[in-house]
Amino acid sequence: MFRFLNPIREWWNRTQPAFWRRMKPGYRAAVVILVLVLLWVGSGFILKGGSDQSQVDSAAAKPNQVPSVQVTRLAASTRDATLTVRGRTQALHSVDVRAQVDGVVRAIHFEKGDRVKAGDVLCELVVNDRQAKLDEATALVSEREKEASAAENLLKQGAMSVTAAKQATAALEAARAAQRTQEIELANTKIRAPFDGFVDDRYVNAGDYMRVGDKCELVIAPEPFLAVGAVSERDVGQVKVGEPASATLVSGETVQGKVYFVASKAEATTRTFRVEIELPNSDAKLRDGVSADIHIPVKELRAVKVSPGILVLDDNGVVGVRTVENGIVHFKPINIVSDGPDGMWVTGLPDGTAVITVGQEFVSEGSKVKQVMAGARV
């Protein structure tokens, strides 16, 4: 029975390695089980590695996904309005009064908040030997004057040469120059106010040693005052020097003035132009550095209406909006013309600008995005 299996057994016995034929059946079974276990474990690593690679590929693909933002194309219209610029007040004349000679401070004559007039002594330095040097120079001038007078008489009498007389005159002029130098040196021990104003800060005390260029006190002129702001390159052409303007302070007070200065060169980073408004301040109520809204009436300008919710700030604190051009995000600074319950009118955006209305918080300058028009689902 099963004689047909005999040839198979003979073939199997001939093909087996010699060490396998000598191995006991129990050992053979153990080796087969070990090989099967190793194959099973290895297949698990291979499958897991493929899964991890898929996760890595999936994770790598996520950053490459282009975000979607909702945009609206704005339509500009001509408006008769007032150009409003955010700015601050600034003193037109403000100077740190500095020492022109070295010396120890002998006295401080004005404190912070005191009103001063041009020429008032702010800080006074110890004279030391400056007065003695001036007295010596004065005495030398007197002696040289006598010598020059005698030389002139001798020259008239023919008892002195022209060259000797000129030398006496030159010596007199040199003595007078030395005298003037000592007078200036002595006068500079009194550091004086350059103009009428208020002492806003004091930098030294009596007994301090001051070198040339050290600061004594800060003097600010109360009038006129300035309100300083910046207008966009699109609006600067409508602002003219001498035209009426006003500034509304954070306190709510409005001060009427006129355009004092319009810059000819734009700021390199913001592409805006500095504008200064001259404000009267006879009562000295205005203070340097107060925030103010500058209002400049203009006959007409091109403005667009936007929602305040889409406004953003750049790294420099400039107000603007984020737009999309050829799939790339750009920041555009704007100027607010007027504000109302239904929105605000701004300048600085050309007609047809695609402004991001949803998603502007999650993108930045230079980001690549997919734009979806308002009304479609982002």
C-alpha positions as CSV (number, residue, x, y, z in Angstrom):
1,M,0.0,0.0,0.0
2,F,1.2,3.5,-0.8
3,R,4.0,2.0,-2.9
4,F,3.8,5.1,-5.2
5,L,5.2,7.2,-2.3
6,N,8.4,5.3,-2.2
7,P,10.0,7.2,-5.2
8,I,9.1,10.5,-3.5
9,R,10.7,9.5,-0.2
10,E,13.9,8.4,-2.0
11,W,14.1,11.7,-3.9
12,W,13.5,13.7,-0.6
13,N,16.2,11.7,1.2
14,R,18.7,12.4,-1.6
15,T,18.1,16.2,-1.8
16,Q,18.3,16.8,2.0
17,P,21.7,18.0,3.3
18,A,23.8,15.5,5.2
19,F,23.5,17.4,8.5
20,W,19.7,17.5,8.2
21,R,19.6,13.7,7.7
22,R,21.7,13.2,10.7
23,M,19.5,15.5,12.9
24,K,16.9,13.9,15.1
25,P,13.2,14.5,14.2
26,G,12.6,16.6,17.3
27,Y,15.4,19.0,16.4
28,R,14.1,19.2,12.9
29,A,10.6,20.3,14.1
30,A,12.2,22.9,16.4
31,V,14.2,24.4,13.6
32,V,11.1,24.6,11.3
33,I,9.1,26.4,14.1
34,L,12.0,28.9,14.7
35,V,12.1,29.7,11.0
36,L,8.4,30.3,10.9
37,V,8.5,32.6,13.9
38,L,11.3,34.7,12.4
39,L,9.4,35.0,9.2
40,W,6.3,36.2,11.1
41,V,8.2,38.8,13.1
42,G,10.0,40.1,10.0
43,S,6.8,40.5,8.1
44,G,5.4,42.7,11.0
45,F,8.4,45.1,10.8
46,I,8.1,45.4,7.0
47,L,4.4,46.2,7.3
48,K,4.9,48.7,10.1
49,G,7.8,50.4,8.3
50,G,5.5,50.9,5.3
51,S,2.8,52.3,7.5
52,D,5.3,54.7,9.2
53,Q,6.6,55.8,5.8
54,S,3.0,56.5,4.7
55,Q,2.5,58.6,7.8
56,V,5.7,60.5,7.1
57,D,4.7,61.1,3.5
58,S,1.3,62.2,4.7
59,A,2.8,64.6,7.3
60,A,5.2,66.0,4.7
61,A,2.4,66.7,2.3
62,K,0.4,68.7,4.8
63,P,2.7,71.8,4.9
64,N,2.5,71.9,1.1
65,Q,-1.2,72.4,1.2
66,V,-2.2,75.9,0.1
67,P,-4.7,77.6,2.5
68,S,-7.8,79.1,1.3
69,V,-8.9,82.7,2.1
70,Q,-12.0,84.6,1.3
71,V,-11.5,87.9,-0.7
72,T,-13.6,90.8,-1.8
73,R,-12.8,93.1,-4.7
74,L,-13.2,96.7,-3.5
75,A,-14.7,99.5,-5.7
76,A,-13.2,103.0,-5.2
77,S,-15.3,106.1,-5.5
78,T,-14.7,109.8,-5.4
79,R,-15.5,111.5,-2.1
80,D,-15.3,115.0,-0.7
81,A,-13.8,114.2,2.6
82,T,-11.1,115.0,5.2
83,L,-7.9,113.1,5.2
84,T,-7.3,111.7,8.7
85,V,-3.9,110.7,9.8
86,R,-2.9,109.1,13.1
87,G,0.0,111.0,14.7
88,R,1.4,112.7,17.8
89,T,2.3,116.2,19.1
90,Q,5.8,117.4,19.1
91,A,7.6,120.6,20.2
92,L,9.0,122.5,17.3
93,H,11.9,123.8,19.4
94,S,13.4,121.4,21.9
95,V,17.1,121.3,22.8
96,D,19.4,119.7,25.4
97,V,21.6,122.7,26.5
98,R,25.2,121.5,26.8
99,A,28.4,122.8,28.4
100,Q,31.0,124.4,26.1
101,V,33.8,124.3,28.7
102,D,34.9,121.8,31.4
103,G,34.2,122.6,35.0
104,V,32.5,121.7,38.3
105,V,28.8,122.8,38.6
106,R,28.6,125.6,41.1
107,A,24.8,126.2,41.0
108,I,21.6,125.1,39.2
109,H,19.3,128.2,38.8
110,F,16.2,126.5,37.3
111,E,14.4,123.3,38.1
112,K,12.1,121.1,36.0
113,G,8.8,122.9,35.1
114,D,10.3,126.4,35.6
115,R,9.7,128.9,32.8
116,V,12.9,130.5,31.4
117,K,13.7,133.3,29.0
118,A,16.4,133.4,26.4
119,G,19.7,134.2,28.0
120,D,18.8,133.0,31.5
121,V,21.6,131.1,33.3
122,L,20.6,127.4,33.7
123,C,23.8,125.9,35.1
124,E,26.8,127.8,36.4
125,L,30.3,126.3,36.6
126,V,33.1,127.2,39.0
127,V,35.3,130.0,37.4
128,N,38.6,128.7,38.8
129,D,41.5,130.7,37.3
130,R,39.6,131.9,34.3
131,Q,39.1,135.4,35.8
132,A,42.8,135.6,36.6
133,K,43.7,134.7,33.0
134,L,41.3,137.3,31.7
135,D,42.9,140.0,34.0
136,E,46.3,139.0,32.7
137,A,45.2,139.2,29.1
138,T,43.6,142.6,29.8
139,A,46.8,143.9,31.4
140,L,48.9,142.7,28.4
141,V,46.5,144.5,26.0
142,S,47.1,147.7,27.9
143,E,50.9,147.3,27.7
144,R,50.7,146.5,24.0
145,E,48.6,149.6,23.3
146,K,51.2,151.8,24.9
147,E,54.0,150.1,22.9
148,A,52.0,150.5,19.6
149,S,51.3,154.2,20.4
150,A,55.0,154.8,21.1
151,A,56.0,153.0,17.9
152,E,53.6,155.1,15.9
153,N,55.1,158.4,17.2
154,L,58.6,157.1,16.5
155,L,57.6,156.2,13.0
156,K,56.3,159.7,12.4
157,Q,59.6,161.1,13.7
158,G,61.6,158.8,11.5
159,A,63.2,157.1,14.5
160,M,61.7,153.7,13.8
161,S,61.3,151.6,10.7
162,V,58.0,150.7,9.2
163,T,58.6,147.0,9.9
164,A,59.2,147.6,13.6
165,A,56.0,149.7,13.9
166,K,54.0,147.0,12.2
167,Q,55.4,144.4,14.6
168,A,54.2,146.5,17.5
169,T,50.7,146.8,15.9
170,A,50.6,143.0,15.3
171,A,51.6,142.3,19.0
172,L,48.7,144.5,20.1
173,E,46.2,142.6,17.9
174,A,47.4,139.2,19.2
175,A,47.0,140.5,22.8
176,R,43.4,141.6,22.0
177,A,42.6,138.2,20.5
178,A,43.9,136.4,23.6
179,Q,41.8,138.8,25.7
180,R,38.6,137.9,23.7
181,T,39.4,134.2,24.1
182,Q,39.6,134.5,27.9
183,E,36.3,136.5,27.9
184,I,34.5,133.8,26.0
185,E,36.0,131.1,28.2
186,L,34.8,132.9,31.3
187,A,31.3,133.6,29.8
188,N,30.9,129.9,28.9
189,T,31.0,129.0,32.6
190,K,27.4,130.2,32.6
191,I,25.2,127.9,30.5
192,R,22.3,129.9,29.2
193,A,18.8,129.2,27.7
194,P,18.8,129.5,23.9
195,F,15.2,130.6,23.8
196,D,12.0,131.2,25.9
197,G,10.5,128.0,27.1
198,F,10.2,125.5,30.0
199,V,12.8,123.4,31.7
200,D,11.6,119.8,31.0
201,D,14.5,117.8,32.5
202,R,17.7,118.4,34.5
203,Y,20.7,116.2,34.0
204,V,23.3,117.4,36.6
205,N,23.5,118.5,40.2
206,A,25.7,121.0,42.0
207,G,29.1,119.5,42.5
208,D,29.0,117.4,39.3
209,Y,31.9,117.7,36.9
210,M,30.9,118.6,33.4
211,R,32.9,118.1,30.2
212,V,32.4,119.8,26.9
213,G,29.2,118.5,25.4
214,D,27.7,117.2,28.7
215,K,24.0,118.1,29.0
216,C,22.8,120.6,31.6
217,E,19.0,120.9,31.1
218,L,16.3,120.2,28.5
219,V,14.4,123.3,27.3
220,I,11.2,123.1,25.3
221,A,9.6,126.1,23.6
222,P,5.8,126.1,24.1
223,E,4.9,127.7,20.9
224,P,4.5,126.8,18.2
225,F,3.8,123.1,18.6
226,L,3.5,120.5,15.9
227,A,1.2,117.5,15.2
228,V,3.3,115.0,13.3
229,G,1.9,112.1,11.1
230,A,2.4,110.2,7.9
231,V,0.3,110.1,4.7
232,S,0.4,107.4,2.0
233,E,2.1,108.0,-1.3
234,R,-1.3,108.1,-3.0
235,D,-2.5,111.0,-0.8
236,V,0.6,113.1,-0.3
237,G,-0.1,115.0,-3.5
238,Q,-3.3,116.5,-2.1
239,V,-1.6,118.0,1.0
240,K,-0.3,121.5,0.5
241,V,1.8,123.6,2.9
242,G,-0.2,126.5,4.4
243,E,-3.6,124.8,4.0
244,P,-5.8,124.6,7.1
245,A,-5.7,121.5,9.3
246,S,-6.6,120.4,12.8
247,A,-5.6,117.9,15.4
248,T,-7.9,116.1,17.8
249,L,-6.1,115.0,21.0
250,V,-6.8,111.9,23.1
251,S,-8.6,114.2,25.6
252,G,-11.1,115.1,22.8
253,E,-9.9,118.7,22.4
254,T,-9.5,119.9,18.8
255,V,-6.8,122.4,18.0
256,Q,-7.0,124.3,14.7
257,G,-3.7,124.9,12.8
258,K,-2.2,124.7,9.3
259,V,0.1,122.4,7.3
260,Y,3.7,123.4,8.2
261,F,5.7,120.8,6.3
262,V,5.3,118.0,3.8
263,A,8.2,115.6,3.2
264,S,9.6,115.2,-0.3
265,K,11.1,111.8,0.5
266,A,9.2,108.7,1.6
267,E,10.1,106.5,4.5
268,A,11.9,103.5,3.1
269,T,10.0,100.9,5.1
270,T,6.4,102.2,5.0
271,R,6.5,104.3,1.8
272,T,4.7,107.1,3.6
273,F,5.5,110.8,3.8
274,R,5.9,112.9,7.0
275,V,3.4,115.7,7.5
276,E,3.7,118.4,10.2
277,I,0.8,120.6,11.3
278,E,1.6,123.8,13.1
279,L,-0.6,124.4,16.2
280,P,-0.9,127.5,18.4
281,N,0.0,127.0,22.0
282,S,0.0,130.4,23.7
283,D,-1.4,128.9,26.9
284,A,1.2,126.1,27.0
285,K,-1.4,123.4,27.3
286,L,0.0,121.1,24.6
287,R,2.5,118.5,25.6
288,D,5.1,116.7,23.6
289,G,4.3,113.1,22.6
290,V,0.5,113.1,23.0
291,S,-1.4,111.0,20.5
292,A,-3.6,112.9,18.1
293,D,-5.7,112.4,15.0
294,I,-4.7,114.9,12.3
295,H,-7.5,116.1,10.0
296,I,-6.5,117.7,6.7
297,P,-9.5,118.8,4.5
298,V,-9.1,117.8,0.8
299,K,-11.4,118.6,-2.0
300,E,-11.8,115.1,-3.3
301,L,-10.1,111.8,-3.2
302,R,-10.6,108.2,-4.3
303,A,-11.6,106.0,-1.3
304,V,-13.0,102.5,-0.7
305,K,-15.4,101.4,2.0
306,V,-14.2,98.5,4.3
307,S,-15.3,96.8,7.4
308,P,-13.1,97.6,10.5
309,G,-12.9,93.9,11.1
310,I,-10.5,93.3,8.2
311,L,-7.9,95.8,9.4
312,V,-4.6,94.5,10.7
313,L,-1.3,95.9,12.0
314,D,2.2,95.1,10.5
315,D,5.3,94.7,12.6
316,N,5.8,98.5,12.7
317,G,2.3,99.1,14.0
318,V,1.1,100.5,10.7
319,V,-2.7,100.0,10.0
320,G,-3.6,98.3,6.8
321,V,-5.2,95.3,5.1
322,R,-4.0,92.1,3.6
323,T,-4.5,91.7,-0.1
324,V,-4.0,88.9,-2.7
325,E,-2.2,89.4,-6.0
326,N,-1.5,86.4,-8.2
327,G,-2.0,84.1,-5.3
328,I,0.5,85.9,-3.0
329,V,-0.5,87.8,0.2
330,H,0.6,91.4,0.5
331,F,0.2,94.0,3.3
332,K,-1.1,97.4,2.1
333,P,-1.1,100.4,4.5
334,I,-4.2,102.6,4.5
335,N,-5.4,106.0,5.7
336,I,-8.8,106.3,7.3
337,V,-10.8,109.1,5.7
338,S,-14.0,108.8,7.8
339,D,-15.6,106.3,10.1
340,G,-19.3,105.4,10.6
341,P,-21.6,102.7,11.9
342,D,-21.8,101.1,8.5
343,G,-18.1,100.9,7.9
344,M,-15.1,103.2,7.2
345,W,-13.8,104.9,4.1
346,V,-10.0,104.5,3.6
347,T,-7.5,105.5,1.0
348,G,-4.4,103.8,-0.3
349,L,-6.1,100.9,-2.1
350,P,-6.6,101.1,-5.9
351,D,-10.0,100.2,-7.5
352,G,-10.5,96.5,-7.8
353,T,-8.1,95.5,-5.0
354,A,-8.7,91.9,-3.8
355,V,-8.8,92.3,0.0
356,I,-8.9,89.3,2.4
357,T,-12.1,89.3,4.5
358,V,-11.9,85.9,6.0
359,G,-8.6,84.2,7.1
360,Q,-6.3,87.2,7.2
361,E,-5.3,86.3,10.8
362,F,-3.7,83.0,9.6
363,V,-1.5,84.3,6.7
364,S,1.4,86.7,6.4
365,E,3.3,88.8,3.9
366,G,4.5,86.6,1.0
367,S,2.2,83.6,1.9
368,K,0.8,81.6,-1.0
369,V,-2.9,81.2,-0.8
370,K,-6.0,80.1,-2.8
371,Q,-8.5,82.9,-3.0
372,V,-12.2,82.3,-2.9
373,M,-14.6,85.2,-3.7
374,A,-17.0,86.3,-1.1
375,G,-20.3,84.4,-1.3
376,A,-18.5,81.1,-2.0
377,R,-17.6,78.5,0.7
378,V,-14.0,78.8,1.9
